[in-house]
Amino acid sequence: MRYWIMKSEPKSYSIDDFAKEGFSPWEGVRNYQARNFMMQDMEIGDLIIFYHSNTPPLGAAGLGKIISKPYPDDTALDPESIYYDKRASVERPIWYHVDVQFLEKFPHFVLLKQMREIPELQDMMLLRKGSRLSIQPITKTHFTTICTQARSTTSF
């Protein structure tokens, strides 16, 4: 099993949207490295940290699980979609996505600034300067540390 951080802007798709829907295709990934993580490394059953990005508060908001193998992201073929890519075609899709299932909304966000203070998280890709990938691998230690902090009754 692998563990991932998957980022979403809460104005576009929040943890509350995810909880309401129960599952969702993780569409709109338009970075080759993030796409390759999905296509080459993600497996059904992998767990994800759902992370709110680009709008404060930045941080881990909840959990999900990968529930499908990667498949072509049809939003790339739709000229009306913000994810449209004129280079994509049915024969050569370019962009892919996976389906994710909602598992839990954390009782407490684990804010990015808090993560920077936790020794067990210091080697996490998310904390590297300039790291903006929407999908990032994390270790089991990163995953369990974030979950423990999110469920903790004590705050920083």
Protein Blocks (a to p, Z undefined) as FASTA:
>chain_A
ZZddddddfklocfklmmmnopacdehiacfklmmmmmmmpcghiacddddehiaceddf
bdcddfbdcdddfklmmmkbmkbcfkbcfklnopacdddddfbdcfbdcdfklmmmmmkl
mmgmklpghiabfbdcddfklmmmmmmmmmpcbdZZ
